[in-house]
Amino acid sequence: MGEKDVEKALIEDAEKDQKAIDEEIQKQKKKQALMDNIGVAVAMTAMVLLAILIVVLKIVMFPDEKAITFIPLKQQVSSAIRYTGNGFIPCKGVVPTPSWCDFPAYSAKMNRPY
């Protein structure tokens, strides 16, 4: 009976040792995962700060020199230009040509006879 008790005790000790080893491995894995997450957060923060630094340096070192080349043209009031495109609108856009307008009447020529 003594030998069986010794064998049981050895088996239980081996199981306890295996459980302790498994728990230690799990702790190591969790610690490694935490370190990986911290590394990713540090790298991401470093990239964002580097991007901000680059933009600030660009603004400080190379300020915008505004060369204004746009000169607005006078526009015709009540123009139908958005509908007719860039073209001449006779008689203030009144169609057909009214009697007070000296511009000759416009006759459209179609490309295809219908």
Rosetta blueprint (number, residue, H / E / L):
1 M L
2 G H
3 E H
4 K H
5 D H
6 V H
7 E H
8 K H
9 A H
10 L H
11 I H
12 E H
13 D H
14 A H
15 E H
16 K H
17 D H
18 Q H
19 K H
20 A H
21 I H
22 D H
23 E H
24 E H
25 I H
26 Q H
27 K H
28 Q H
29 K H
30 K H
31 K H
32 Q H
33 A H
34 L H
35 M H
36 D H
37 N H
38 I H
39 G H
40 V H
41 A H
42 V H
43 A H
44 M H
45 T H
46 A H
47 M H
48 V H
49 L H
50 L H
51 A H
52 I H
53 L H
54 I H
55 V H
56 V H
57 L H
58 K H
59 I H
60 V H
61 M H
62 F L
63 P L
64 D L
65 E L
66 K L
67 A L
68 I L
69 T L
70 F L
71 I L
72 P L
73 L L
74 K L
75 Q L
76 Q L
77 V L
78 S L
79 S L
80 A L
81 I H
82 R H
83 Y H
84 T H
85 G L
86 N L
87 G L
88 F L
89 I L
90 P H
91 C H
92 K H
93 G H
94 V L
95 V L
96 P L
97 T L
98 P L
99 S L
100 W L
101 C L
102 D L
103 F L
104 P L
105 A L
106 Y L
107 S L
108 A L
109 K L
110 M L
111 N L
112 R L
113 P L
114 Y L
